[in-house]
Amino acid sequence: MIQSFNWDDIRVFLALSRSGSVRGASRRLKVTHATVSRRLRILEETIGVSLFERVTHGVSLSEVGREILPAAEEAEIAMQELDRRVFSRETQIAGKVRLSMSETLFLSILHPTIAAFQERYPMVELTLESSDLMAKLDQREADVVIRITRNPPPNAVGRRIAESPLGCYASLGYLAKRPALDRWISQSYEGAAKPVIPARISATGTSANSVQVMLRDGMGIGMLPCYMGDSDPLLCRVPDTELISDNTMWVLVHADIKENRRVRVLLDFLYEAMDGFKPLIEGRIPQKPIKA
């Protein structure tokens, strides 16, 4: 019976156990609902028992499902290690590489770097994952990640790029007609939520991108990473404000795959490019003059 198991069926079992619904599992695996249901049916027919029970809002593991879950998780770890080891042995500078970074970093400064990499290595098929969350490198959710964090994963290797502080920014139009009590554009991020100058909160954005747009529109003053604020021609740093220490920017890869040729050329390319961006990331570039 063990020889009849299909790894794709086990992946569906694990996704269902973690999400609790066919919809959630299909979203995790990026397949259709029908595929999830079909794979589960095949696995249950192979084992000969039901692995899930229907509940009000989805599915719940049956007694047998709970018994086999640890073995399925061990199989997952083994398959992930096999995948990383096979990938690490590939020697061609051609094929897929997954790169994960925040959308703000890509749009602010790194999109020309990605274009230049693609021009130099046209046979590398680069998949860009835009996310603020740390990708699970051991599960190869990404091959290379650029992240702003104080705590890189223990299984990751790479390079510390720079400190990434926050600064206070506003549009020139706002500063030209600055009110007696400033308007503060808050962000759903602890370091940028509360005013650091005398101001009233007039709006809140759930992302740095939305805050950036509100600042451009002259709605007030707010906090942005220096690489966003200082690279935006429509914004300038608010006079007499200090940078706020926030986090550290890293380029990271799982130790098992760092010698894959495609990963290696991408890492080296990013290291060189981001060395040049270090003054911008750290808020050390000359500021735009503000006309009276």
Secondary structure in CASP SS format (residue, H / E / C, confidence):
PFRMAT SS
TARGET T0000
AUTHOR 0000-0000-0000
METHOD secondary structure of the structure
MODEL  1
M C 1.00
I H 1.00
Q H 1.00
S H 1.00
F C 1.00
N C 1.00
W H 1.00
D H 1.00
D H 1.00
I H 1.00
R H 1.00
V H 1.00
F H 1.00
L H 1.00
A H 1.00
L H 1.00
S H 1.00
R H 1.00
S H 1.00
G C 1.00
S C 1.00
V H 1.00
R H 1.00
G H 1.00
A H 1.00
S H 1.00
R H 1.00
R H 1.00
L H 1.00
K C 1.00
V C 1.00
T C 1.00
H H 1.00
A H 1.00
T H 1.00
V H 1.00
S H 1.00
R H 1.00
R H 1.00
L H 1.00
R H 1.00
I H 1.00
L H 1.00
E H 1.00
E H 1.00
T H 1.00
I H 1.00
G C 1.00
V C 1.00
S C 1.00
L C 1.00
F E 1.00
E E 1.00
R E 1.00
V E 1.00
T C 1.00
H C 1.00
G E 1.00
V E 1.00
S E 1.00
L E 1.00
S C 1.00
E H 1.00
V H 1.00
G H 1.00
R H 1.00
E H 1.00
I H 1.00
L H 1.00
P H 1.00
A H 1.00
A H 1.00
E H 1.00
E H 1.00
A H 1.00
E H 1.00
I H 1.00
A H 1.00
M H 1.00
Q H 1.00
E H 1.00
L H 1.00
D H 1.00
R H 1.00
R H 1.00
V H 1.00
F H 1.00
S H 1.00
R C 1.00
E C 1.00
T C 1.00
Q C 1.00
I C 1.00
A C 1.00
G E 1.00
K E 1.00
V E 1.00
R E 1.00
L E 1.00
S E 1.00
M E 1.00
S C 1.00
E H 1.00
T H 1.00
L H 1.00
F H 1.00
L H 1.00
S H 1.00
I H 1.00
L H 1.00
H H 1.00
P H 1.00
T H 1.00
I H 1.00
A H 1.00
A H 1.00
F H 1.00
Q H 1.00
E H 1.00
R H 1.00
Y C 1.00
P C 1.00
M C 1.00
V E 1.00
E E 1.00
L E 1.00
T E 1.00
L E 1.00
E E 1.00
S E 1.00
S C 1.00
D C 1.00
L C 1.00
M C 1.00
A C 1.00
K C 1.00
L H 1.00
D H 1.00
Q H 1.00
R C 1.00
E C 1.00
A C 1.00
D C 1.00
V E 1.00
V E 1.00
I E 1.00
R E 1.00
I E 1.00
T C 1.00
R C 1.00
N C 1.00
P C 1.00
P C 1.00
P C 1.00
N C 1.00
A E 1.00
V E 1.00
G E 1.00
R E 1.00
R E 1.00
I E 1.00
A E 1.00
E E 1.00
S E 1.00
P E 1.00
L E 1.00
G E 1.00
C E 1.00
Y E 1.00
A E 1.00
S E 1.00
L H 1.00
G H 1.00
Y H 1.00
L H 1.00
A H 1.00
K C 1.00
R C 1.00
P C 1.00
A C 1.00
L C 1.00
D E 1.00
R E 1.00
W E 1.00
I E 1.00
S E 1.00
Q E 1.00
S C 1.00
Y C 1.00
E H 1.00
G H 1.00
A H 1.00
A H 1.00
K C 1.00
P C 1.00
V C 1.00
I C 1.00
P C 1.00
A E 1.00
R E 1.00
I E 1.00
S E 1.00
A E 1.00
T E 1.00
G E 1.00
T C 1.00
S C 1.00
A H 1.00
N H 1.00
S H 1.00
V H 1.00
Q H 1.00
V H 1.00
M H 1.00
L H 1.00
R H 1.00
D C 1.00
G C 1.00
M C 1.00
G C 1.00
I E 1.00
G E 1.00
M E 1.00
L E 1.00
P E 1.00
C H 1.00
Y H 1.00
M H 1.00
G H 1.00
D C 1.00
S C 1.00
D C 1.00
P C 1.00
L C 1.00
L E 1.00
C E 1.00
R E 1.00
V C 1.00
P C 1.00
D C 1.00
T C 1.00
E C 1.00
L C 1.00
I E 1.00
S E 1.00
D E 1.00
N E 1.00
T E 1.00
M E 1.00
W E 1.00
V E 1.00
L E 1.00
V E 1.00
H E 1.00
A H 1.00
D H 1.00
I H 1.00
K C 1.00
E C 1.00
N C 1.00
R H 1.00
R H 1.00
V H 1.00
R H 1.00
V H 1.00
L H 1.00
L H 1.00
D H 1.00
F H 1.00
L H 1.00
Y H 1.00
E H 1.00
A H 1.00
M H 1.00
D H 1.00
G H 1.00
F H 1.00
K H 1.00
P H 1.00
L H 1.00
I H 1.00
E C 1.00
G C 1.00
R C 1.00
I C 1.00
P C 1.00
Q C 1.00
K C 1.00
P C 1.00
I C 1.00
K C 1.00
A C 1.00
END
